[in-house]
Each structure stands twice: as C-alpha cells, then as structure tokens.
Amino acid sequence: MANLTIRQLDDDVKERLRKRAAANGVSMEEEARKALQNWVARVEPREGMGTRIRRRFAPLSGVELDVPPRGPSRPLPDIFDDE
C-alpha cells in the first residue's frame, strides 16, 4: 500500500473531514481514504449529456404525435392595457 501526504489543506476542509469521520465512527484517515476511493471510482462520461439524451430517445425517432388544435385565444386582462 502507498502513503500520501496532503500539505496546505484548508482548515475548514480538515474540520469538515473530522466531523464526518466522527459521525461515521472512523478515523479521519479512514474517512479521507473512503472519500478518495469514491472519487476515483466515479466513471466520467465520455460524451455530453445532450448526446446521451439523443441516443436514449433515438428509438422513438419518427414517432408522430397527434397535437390537438389550439383553442381560441383569450383577451389579456385589463392590467396589460396601455394607459
């Protein structure tokens, strides 16, 4: 196993890490280890969100929907009249 030293850690970050560790009943070292493991285990998407959405809905391309006709427009309330 490797060792890692983190210098110039912000006091607020250290305090939040200490509180999280205490809440989880583990040492600060263990809490930091778990946080780093979770962070590096995340899979970064290789493509943008728009591309992923388009790919997800691609099987629906060509689907035609019946759009009901719009009803008659209503007049605006008096508060919009020019004075």
C-alpha positions as CSV (number, residue, x, y, z in Angstrom):
1,M,0.0,0.0,0.0
2,A,1.1,3.5,-0.8
3,N,1.3,6.5,1.6
4,L,0.1,10.0,0.7
5,T,0.8,13.3,2.5
6,I,-1.5,16.2,1.8
7,R,0.0,19.6,2.6
8,Q,-1.7,23.0,2.8
9,L,-5.1,21.5,3.4
10,D,-7.7,24.3,4.2
11,D,-8.6,24.3,7.9
12,D,-12.3,24.2,7.0
13,V,-11.8,21.1,4.9
14,K,-10.0,19.4,7.7
15,E,-12.7,20.3,10.2
16,R,-15.4,19.0,8.0
17,L,-13.5,15.8,7.4
18,R,-13.0,15.4,11.2
19,K,-16.8,15.9,11.8
20,R,-17.7,13.4,9.0
21,A,-15.2,10.9,10.5
22,A,-16.7,11.3,14.0
23,A,-20.2,10.9,12.6
24,N,-19.2,7.7,10.8
25,G,-17.2,6.3,13.8
26,V,-14.0,6.1,11.9
27,S,-10.6,7.9,11.9
28,M,-10.0,11.0,9.8
29,E,-7.5,8.9,7.8
30,E,-10.2,6.2,7.1
31,E,-12.8,8.9,6.1
32,A,-10.3,10.5,3.7
33,R,-9.4,7.1,2.3
34,K,-13.1,6.3,1.6
35,A,-13.7,9.7,0.1
36,L,-10.7,9.4,-2.3
37,Q,-11.8,5.8,-3.2
38,N,-15.3,7.0,-4.0
39,W,-14.0,10.0,-6.0
40,V,-11.6,8.0,-8.2
41,A,-14.1,5.2,-8.7
42,R,-16.6,7.5,-10.4
43,V,-16.9,6.9,-14.1
44,E,-16.6,10.2,-16.1
45,P,-19.0,10.3,-19.1
46,R,-17.2,10.2,-22.4
47,E,-19.8,12.3,-24.1
48,G,-22.1,15.2,-23.3
49,M,-25.5,15.0,-21.7
50,G,-27.2,16.1,-24.9
51,T,-25.6,13.3,-26.8
52,R,-26.7,10.7,-24.2
53,I,-30.3,12.0,-24.2
54,R,-30.4,11.9,-28.0
55,R,-29.1,8.3,-28.0
56,R,-31.6,7.3,-25.3
57,F,-34.6,8.6,-27.3
58,A,-33.3,7.6,-30.8
59,P,-35.6,4.5,-30.9
60,L,-38.5,6.9,-30.7
61,S,-37.5,9.0,-33.8
62,G,-40.2,9.0,-36.4
63,V,-42.9,8.7,-33.9
64,E,-45.8,11.1,-34.8
65,L,-48.0,12.5,-32.1
66,D,-51.4,14.0,-32.6
67,V,-51.3,17.5,-31.4
68,P,-54.8,18.9,-30.7
69,P,-55.7,22.2,-32.3
70,R,-55.3,25.3,-30.1
71,G,-58.4,26.9,-28.8
72,P,-59.4,30.5,-29.4
73,S,-57.1,33.0,-27.8
74,R,-58.4,34.8,-24.8
75,P,-58.1,38.6,-24.3
76,L,-55.4,39.8,-21.9
77,P,-56.6,41.1,-18.5
78,D,-57.1,44.9,-18.2
79,I,-53.8,45.3,-16.3
80,F,-52.0,45.0,-19.7
81,D,-53.9,47.8,-21.4
82,D,-51.8,50.9,-22.2
83,E,-52.8,54.0,-20.4
